[in-house]
Amino acid sequence: MILLYSPKISPRLKYALNLIFRDIYGLKYELTDDKQVFVAYTGAKISYAYQPFSDELFIQAKGLLFETGIADQEIMVFNWKNTKAFFSVGPKSSLPFDIFSASFFLASRYEEYLPHIRDIYDRFDAQVSLAYSYGFLHQPVVNQWAKCFKEVIQQRFPDLKFPEKKYRFISSIDIDNAYAYLEKGFVRTVGGLSKSILTFNFTELKDRIKVLIGTMKDPYDTYDFQLELQKKYKMDYLYFILLGDYGENDKNISIQSKKFRSLIKSLGDYAQVGIHPSYGSNDSNSQLAKEVARLSSVTNREVTKSRQHFLKIRLPDTYRNLRELDIMEDYTMGYASDYGFRAGLCTPFFFYDLDLEMETQLKVFPFALMEGTLKYYLKISPEKAMTYIRPLIDQVKEVDGVFISLWHNDSINDQGLWKGWQKVYIDMVEYASVDGH
């Protein structure tokens, strides 16, 4: 156990300490604002204030954690160790920056509450983030800071034992469109056939007919392949199912389809299944509730996991809506336009509601990579993809974090637009499945 002192105990400070000591270290701590208790304590202890008492392990406070409300922050990013840091402090501090304020700023997504330009899908874009602007988006900086801080603590208190943490890999799959040709209904099927004829796409026309008459497997049906990989590498699998009403950005199979319902049930037999809230649900709580109820009715289980379709988050509204429906875990924390660590973390953490100034019960699982980011946004070929993926995995392994990838069932089919990407997925799974130690 470690004792921490601060002259002021605030919800923000508690959250930042929980983030570092509980979520990343798995270490118990106590917090006090009583100077006499702190001075008298003979075990491992750290003071967090504007000035130290004497020569204790001291982290100088910058002030953000003692504030309330949201205001522009003066941030100067500087090089530190092999990464970047900000909120620099004086020479008396055991670290050259306020690790708790900096970690809070990133994990709370403070910058997403400030005025900013949103992209065409009404999202906070990677390119307007502090991490992208200063070149540390591709590093789990909060975990890296915590690792360095742990070394400082251990040097000062060699008898203090930290719990062992292990690297994990989770392969998550979004099912935006369960089948390319099957279960589309009469109107969509006839429309698809007509479009192939009118555009002279006779290869697609031939494939569609073969699938419909049962002589060829649907190209988006990659589920048996995924199951084989899961058995081979014994990895965690997560599926997020889009169950929204049909619309411009929501085009999955109807929940009335018996084949689709059977697929969802079978996936739930060997993996965890969560909801993929539709694009249309962002402006309708009742629509979100309807979709959660649909999944629950198929699986006969409570729905506790979620990832937003189009990765669309508006804080704090999106996360509040999820909690109202008893969603406990969200896997949306990442960007579409670039890979890396949106919150600076590769460890699950709890969402802090800045408007309410409180830590919530919603646990956020940040993903590091989406295959569509590499292909569509960064224009990276499948032959070069692993040169971007391996360093990302290595960094997560180095800090004993959780590497979460985001793929889609159709991107693993090794056909058409995704020719060559199945091998990338296999190589990624093989590399990510190896323990970092």
C-alpha positions as CSV (number, residue, x, y, z in Angstrom):
1,M,0.0,0.0,0.0
2,I,1.1,3.5,-0.7
3,L,0.0,6.8,0.9
4,L,-0.6,9.9,-1.1
5,Y,-0.9,13.4,0.3
6,S,-2.6,16.4,-1.3
7,P,-3.7,19.6,0.3
8,K,-7.0,19.4,-1.6
9,I,-8.9,16.2,-2.4
10,S,-11.0,16.6,-5.6
11,P,-12.9,14.2,-7.8
12,R,-10.4,14.9,-10.6
13,L,-7.4,14.0,-8.4
14,K,-9.1,10.8,-7.2
15,Y,-9.8,9.8,-10.8
16,A,-6.2,10.5,-11.9
17,L,-4.8,8.5,-9.0
18,N,-7.3,5.6,-9.7
19,L,-6.1,5.7,-13.3
20,I,-2.4,5.3,-12.5
21,F,-2.5,3.2,-9.3
22,R,-5.6,1.1,-9.7
23,D,-6.1,0.7,-13.5
24,I,-2.5,0.6,-14.7
25,Y,-0.5,-0.6,-11.6
26,G,-3.2,-2.6,-9.9
27,L,-1.8,-1.2,-6.7
28,K,-3.7,-0.2,-3.5
29,Y,-3.3,3.3,-2.2
30,E,-4.8,5.7,0.3
31,L,-5.2,9.5,-0.1
32,T,-5.0,12.0,2.8
33,D,-5.1,15.7,3.2
34,D,-3.8,15.5,6.8
35,K,-0.2,16.7,7.0
36,Q,0.4,15.1,10.4
37,V,-0.8,11.7,9.2
38,F,1.4,11.9,6.1
39,V,4.5,13.0,8.0
40,A,4.1,10.3,10.6
41,Y,3.6,7.5,8.0
42,T,6.7,5.3,7.7
43,G,5.8,3.4,4.6
44,A,5.9,4.3,0.9
45,K,4.4,7.8,0.4
46,I,4.1,10.5,-2.2
47,S,3.1,14.1,-1.8
48,Y,1.2,15.9,-4.6
49,A,1.1,19.6,-3.9
50,Y,2.7,22.9,-5.0
51,Q,5.6,22.6,-2.6
52,P,7.2,19.5,-0.9
53,F,7.5,19.0,2.9
54,S,11.1,18.0,2.9
55,D,12.8,15.4,0.7
56,E,9.9,13.0,0.2
57,L,8.9,11.6,-3.2
58,F,7.2,14.7,-4.5
59,I,5.1,15.4,-7.6
60,Q,4.5,19.1,-8.1
61,A,0.8,19.9,-8.9
62,K,0.1,22.1,-12.0
63,G,-3.4,22.9,-10.8
64,L,-5.7,21.3,-13.4
65,L,-6.9,18.7,-10.9
66,F,-7.9,21.4,-8.4
67,E,-10.1,23.2,-10.9
68,T,-13.7,22.7,-11.9
69,G,-15.3,23.4,-15.2
70,I,-13.7,23.5,-18.6
71,A,-11.3,26.1,-19.9
72,D,-8.5,26.5,-22.5
73,Q,-5.3,25.0,-21.1
74,E,-1.8,26.4,-21.8
75,I,0.0,23.3,-23.0
76,M,3.7,23.2,-23.9
77,V,4.7,19.8,-25.1
78,F,8.4,18.7,-24.7
79,N,10.6,15.7,-25.3
80,W,11.0,13.3,-22.3
81,K,12.6,9.9,-22.3
82,N,11.5,8.3,-25.6
83,T,8.2,10.1,-25.8
84,K,6.5,13.5,-25.1
85,A,5.1,15.1,-22.0
86,F,3.4,18.3,-21.0
87,F,2.4,20.3,-17.9
88,S,6.0,20.8,-16.9
89,V,6.9,21.7,-13.3
90,G,9.9,22.8,-11.3
91,P,13.1,21.0,-10.4
92,K,12.0,19.9,-6.9
93,S,9.5,17.5,-8.5
94,S,10.5,13.8,-8.9
95,L,9.2,14.0,-12.4
96,P,9.7,17.0,-14.7
97,F,5.9,17.2,-15.4
98,D,2.6,16.7,-13.5
99,I,1.9,13.2,-14.5
100,F,-1.5,13.2,-12.8
101,S,-2.8,16.3,-14.6
102,A,-1.4,15.2,-18.0
103,S,-2.9,11.8,-17.6
104,F,-6.2,13.3,-16.6
105,F,-6.2,15.6,-19.6
106,L,-5.8,12.8,-22.0
107,A,-8.0,10.1,-20.3
108,S,-10.9,12.5,-19.7
109,R,-10.7,13.7,-23.3
110,Y,-10.7,17.2,-22.0
111,E,-9.9,18.6,-25.4
112,E,-13.0,17.1,-26.9
113,Y,-15.1,19.4,-24.7
114,L,-13.3,22.5,-26.0
115,P,-14.4,24.2,-29.3
116,H,-13.2,22.2,-32.3
117,I,-14.0,21.5,-35.9
118,R,-15.7,18.1,-36.5
119,D,-15.4,15.9,-39.5
120,I,-18.1,15.1,-42.1
121,Y,-19.6,12.4,-39.8
122,D,-19.7,14.8,-36.9
123,R,-16.7,13.3,-35.1
124,F,-13.7,14.7,-33.2
125,D,-11.0,13.9,-35.7
126,A,-7.4,12.7,-35.0
127,Q,-5.9,15.6,-36.9
128,V,-7.2,18.2,-34.4
129,S,-6.0,16.3,-31.4
130,L,-3.0,17.3,-29.2
131,A,-1.4,13.9,-29.7
132,Y,-1.5,14.1,-33.5
133,S,-0.3,17.7,-33.5
134,Y,2.8,16.9,-31.4
135,G,3.5,13.4,-32.8
136,F,2.6,11.1,-29.9
137,L,-0.7,9.7,-31.1
138,H,1.0,6.4,-32.0
139,Q,2.4,5.9,-28.5
140,P,0.4,4.9,-25.3
141,V,2.0,7.8,-23.5
142,V,0.1,7.5,-20.3
143,N,1.2,3.9,-19.9
144,Q,4.7,4.9,-20.8
145,W,4.7,7.7,-18.2
146,A,3.3,5.3,-15.6
147,K,6.1,2.8,-16.3
148,C,8.8,5.4,-15.8
149,F,7.0,6.7,-12.6
150,K,6.9,3.1,-11.3
151,E,10.7,2.9,-11.7
152,V,11.1,6.1,-9.7
153,I,8.8,4.8,-7.0
154,Q,10.6,1.4,-6.8
155,Q,14.0,3.1,-6.5
156,R,12.7,5.1,-3.6
157,F,10.8,2.3,-2.0
158,P,12.4,-1.0,-3.0
159,D,10.3,-3.0,-0.6
160,L,7.0,-1.9,-2.3
161,K,5.6,-4.7,-4.4
162,F,3.7,-4.0,-7.5
163,P,1.2,-6.7,-8.7
164,E,2.2,-8.5,-11.9
165,K,0.4,-7.2,-15.0
166,K,0.2,-9.2,-18.3
167,Y,-0.2,-8.1,-21.9
168,R,-3.4,-9.1,-23.6
169,F,-4.7,-9.2,-27.1
170,I,-8.4,-8.8,-28.1
171,S,-9.5,-9.2,-31.7
172,S,-12.8,-7.3,-32.2
173,I,-14.9,-7.6,-35.3
174,D,-17.6,-5.2,-36.4
175,I,-20.5,-6.8,-38.4
176,D,-21.8,-3.9,-40.4
177,N,-23.1,-6.2,-43.1
178,A,-23.3,-9.8,-42.2
179,Y,-23.6,-11.0,-45.9
180,A,-22.8,-9.5,-49.2
181,Y,-25.7,-11.1,-51.1
182,L,-27.7,-13.3,-48.8
183,E,-30.8,-12.2,-46.7
184,K,-31.2,-8.9,-48.5
185,G,-34.9,-9.2,-49.2
186,F,-36.5,-9.1,-52.6
187,V,-36.2,-5.4,-53.3
188,R,-32.5,-5.1,-52.4
189,T,-31.6,-8.4,-54.2
190,V,-33.3,-7.3,-57.4
191,G,-31.7,-3.9,-57.1
192,G,-28.3,-5.4,-56.7
193,L,-28.8,-7.7,-59.7
194,S,-30.0,-4.7,-61.8
195,K,-27.0,-2.5,-60.7
196,S,-24.5,-5.2,-61.7
197,I,-26.2,-5.5,-65.2
198,L,-26.4,-1.7,-65.7
199,T,-22.7,-1.2,-64.7
200,F,-21.6,-4.2,-66.7
201,N,-20.1,-5.8,-63.5
202,F,-20.7,-9.3,-64.7
203,T,-18.2,-10.8,-62.2
204,E,-20.3,-9.5,-59.4
205,L,-23.5,-10.6,-61.1
206,K,-22.2,-14.1,-61.6
207,D,-21.0,-14.3,-57.9
208,R,-24.3,-13.0,-56.6
209,I,-26.3,-15.6,-58.6
210,K,-23.9,-18.4,-57.4
211,V,-24.4,-17.4,-53.8
212,L,-28.2,-17.1,-54.1
213,I,-28.5,-20.6,-55.7
214,G,-26.1,-22.1,-53.1
215,T,-23.2,-23.1,-55.2
216,M,-20.8,-20.5,-53.7
217,K,-20.2,-19.2,-50.2
218,D,-21.1,-15.6,-49.5
219,P,-17.9,-13.6,-49.6
220,Y,-18.7,-11.8,-46.3
221,D,-19.2,-15.1,-44.6
222,T,-15.8,-15.4,-42.9
223,Y,-17.0,-16.7,-39.6
224,D,-15.7,-20.3,-39.9
225,F,-12.3,-18.8,-40.8
226,Q,-12.3,-16.6,-37.7
227,L,-13.3,-19.5,-35.5
228,E,-10.4,-21.5,-36.7
229,L,-8.0,-18.7,-35.9
230,Q,-9.6,-18.3,-32.5
231,K,-9.0,-22.0,-31.7
232,K,-5.5,-21.9,-33.0
233,Y,-4.3,-18.9,-31.1
234,K,-6.7,-19.1,-28.1
235,M,-7.4,-15.4,-28.2
236,D,-10.3,-13.3,-27.0
237,Y,-12.8,-12.5,-29.6
238,L,-15.5,-9.8,-29.6
239,Y,-18.3,-9.1,-32.1
240,F,-20.3,-6.0,-32.4
241,I,-23.5,-6.4,-34.3
242,L,-25.3,-3.6,-36.2
243,L,-29.0,-3.9,-35.7
244,G,-30.3,-0.5,-36.7
245,D,-33.1,0.2,-39.0
246,Y,-32.1,0.4,-42.7
247,G,-30.7,3.8,-43.7
248,E,-28.0,5.5,-45.7
249,N,-25.3,4.6,-43.2
250,D,-26.9,1.5,-41.7
251,K,-27.3,-1.3,-44.1
252,N,-27.0,-4.6,-42.2
253,I,-29.4,-7.6,-42.5
254,S,-32.9,-7.3,-41.1
255,I,-33.2,-8.7,-37.5
256,Q,-36.3,-10.6,-38.9
257,S,-33.9,-12.8,-40.9
258,K,-33.8,-16.3,-39.3
259,K,-30.3,-16.9,-40.8
260,F,-29.0,-13.7,-39.3
261,R,-30.5,-14.4,-35.9
262,S,-29.0,-17.9,-36.1
263,L,-25.6,-16.4,-36.9
264,I,-25.7,-14.1,-33.9
265,K,-26.6,-17.0,-31.6
266,S,-23.7,-19.1,-33.0
267,L,-21.2,-16.3,-32.6
268,G,-22.3,-16.0,-29.0
269,D,-21.5,-19.6,-28.4
270,Y,-17.7,-19.1,-28.8
271,A,-17.2,-15.3,-28.4
272,Q,-18.6,-12.3,-26.6
273,V,-21.2,-10.3,-28.5
274,G,-22.0,-6.6,-28.1
275,I,-24.2,-4.0,-29.7
276,H,-23.0,-1.8,-32.6
277,P,-25.2,1.3,-32.2
278,S,-26.3,2.5,-35.6
279,Y,-25.5,5.8,-37.1
280,G,-29.1,6.7,-36.8
281,S,-29.2,6.0,-33.0
282,N,-26.9,8.9,-32.3
283,D,-29.8,11.3,-32.3
284,S,-32.4,9.0,-30.8
285,N,-32.2,7.3,-27.4
286,S,-35.3,5.4,-28.2
287,Q,-33.6,3.9,-31.3
288,L,-30.6,3.0,-29.3
289,A,-32.8,1.2,-26.7
290,K,-34.6,-0.6,-29.5
291,E,-31.3,-1.9,-30.9
292,V,-30.1,-3.1,-27.5
293,A,-33.4,-4.9,-26.9
294,R,-33.1,-6.6,-30.3
295,L,-29.7,-8.0,-29.5
296,S,-30.8,-9.1,-26.1
297,S,-33.9,-10.9,-27.5
298,V,-31.7,-12.9,-29.9
299,T,-28.9,-13.8,-27.4
300,N,-31.2,-14.1,-24.4
301,R,-28.5,-12.3,-22.4
302,E,-28.0,-8.8,-21.0
303,V,-26.1,-6.5,-23.4
304,T,-23.2,-4.9,-21.6
305,K,-20.7,-4.2,-24.4
306,S,-20.9,-1.6,-27.2
307,R,-19.0,0.1,-30.0
308,Q,-20.5,3.0,-32.0
309,H,-21.0,2.5,-35.7
310,F,-18.7,4.9,-37.6
311,L,-16.9,5.4,-34.3
312,K,-19.2,8.3,-33.6
313,I,-18.8,9.7,-30.1
314,R,-20.0,13.0,-28.7
315,L,-18.9,13.5,-25.1
316,P,-20.5,13.2,-22.7
317,D,-23.8,12.5,-24.4
318,T,-22.9,9.2,-26.1
319,Y,-21.5,7.6,-22.9
320,R,-24.4,8.9,-20.8
321,N,-26.8,7.3,-23.2
322,L,-25.0,4.0,-23.0
323,R,-25.0,4.0,-19.2
324,E,-28.8,4.7,-19.1
325,L,-29.2,1.3,-20.9
326,D,-26.8,-0.4,-18.5
327,I,-24.0,-0.8,-20.9
328,M,-20.8,-1.4,-18.8
329,E,-18.1,-1.5,-21.5
330,D,-17.5,0.7,-24.6
331,Y,-14.9,-0.1,-27.3
332,T,-15.2,3.1,-29.5
333,M,-12.2,5.0,-28.1
334,G,-10.1,5.3,-31.2
335,Y,-10.0,7.2,-34.5
336,A,-11.0,6.4,-38.0
337,S,-8.6,8.7,-39.8
338,D,-5.4,7.5,-38.0
339,Y,-4.3,4.6,-35.8
340,G,-2.9,4.9,-32.3
341,F,-4.1,5.9,-28.8
342,R,-6.9,8.5,-28.7
343,A,-6.7,8.7,-24.9
344,G,-3.0,8.0,-24.6
345,L,-3.9,4.6,-23.1
346,C,-3.7,0.9,-23.9
347,T,-5.3,0.0,-20.6
348,P,-9.1,-0.1,-20.0
349,F,-10.2,2.8,-17.9
350,F,-13.3,4.4,-16.5
351,F,-15.0,7.3,-18.2
352,Y,-14.9,10.6,-16.3
353,D,-17.8,12.9,-17.0
354,L,-16.3,16.4,-17.0
355,D,-19.7,18.2,-16.9
356,L,-20.7,16.3,-13.8
357,E,-17.1,16.1,-12.4
358,M,-17.4,12.4,-11.5
359,E,-15.9,9.1,-12.4
360,T,-18.6,6.9,-14.0
361,Q,-19.1,3.1,-14.1
362,L,-18.6,2.9,-17.8
363,K,-15.4,1.2,-18.6
364,V,-13.6,2.3,-21.8
365,F,-11.6,-0.2,-23.8
366,P,-9.4,1.8,-26.3
367,F,-8.6,0.1,-29.6
368,A,-5.3,0.9,-31.3
369,L,-5.9,0.0,-34.9
370,M,-8.7,-0.3,-37.5
371,E,-7.9,-2.0,-40.8
372,G,-10.0,0.6,-42.7
373,T,-7.7,3.4,-41.4
374,L,-4.7,1.8,-43.0
375,K,-6.5,1.1,-46.3
376,Y,-8.8,4.0,-46.9
377,Y,-7.4,6.9,-44.9
378,L,-3.6,6.3,-45.0
379,K,-3.6,4.5,-48.3
380,I,-1.3,1.8,-47.1
381,S,-0.9,-1.4,-49.1
382,P,-1.4,-4.9,-47.5
383,E,2.2,-5.6,-48.3
384,K,3.4,-2.7,-46.1
385,A,0.7,-2.9,-43.4
386,M,2.6,-5.0,-40.9
387,T,5.4,-2.4,-40.8
388,Y,2.9,-0.1,-39.1
389,I,1.2,-2.8,-37.0
390,R,4.2,-4.5,-35.4
391,P,5.6,-1.3,-33.7
392,L,2.2,-0.6,-32.3
393,I,1.9,-4.1,-30.8
394,D,5.5,-3.9,-29.5
395,Q,4.7,-0.7,-27.6
396,V,1.6,-2.2,-26.0
397,K,3.6,-5.3,-25.0
398,E,6.4,-3.2,-23.4
399,V,3.9,-1.6,-21.0
400,D,1.9,-4.8,-20.4
401,G,-1.2,-3.2,-21.9
402,V,-4.1,-4.5,-23.9
403,F,-3.8,-4.5,-27.7
404,I,-7.3,-4.3,-29.3
405,S,-7.7,-4.5,-33.1
406,L,-10.8,-3.6,-35.1
407,W,-11.6,-5.4,-38.3
408,H,-14.8,-6.3,-40.1
409,N,-16.1,-9.6,-41.3
410,D,-15.9,-8.5,-45.0
411,S,-12.3,-7.2,-44.8
412,I,-11.0,-10.7,-44.1
413,N,-12.5,-12.3,-47.2
414,D,-9.3,-11.9,-49.4
415,Q,-11.5,-10.8,-52.3
416,G,-12.1,-7.7,-54.4
417,L,-11.1,-4.5,-52.5
418,W,-9.7,-6.5,-49.6
419,K,-7.5,-8.8,-51.7
420,G,-4.3,-9.4,-49.7
421,W,-5.7,-8.2,-46.3
422,Q,-6.6,-11.6,-45.0
423,K,-2.9,-12.4,-44.8
424,V,-2.4,-9.1,-42.9
425,Y,-5.0,-10.2,-40.4
426,I,-3.4,-13.6,-39.9
427,D,0.1,-12.0,-39.5
428,M,-1.3,-9.5,-37.0
429,V,-3.1,-12.2,-35.0
430,E,0.0,-14.4,-34.9
431,Y,2.3,-11.5,-33.9
432,A,-0.2,-10.1,-31.3
433,S,-0.9,-13.5,-29.8
434,V,2.7,-13.9,-28.6
435,D,3.3,-12.7,-25.0
436,G,5.5,-9.7,-24.6
437,H,7.8,-11.4,-22.1
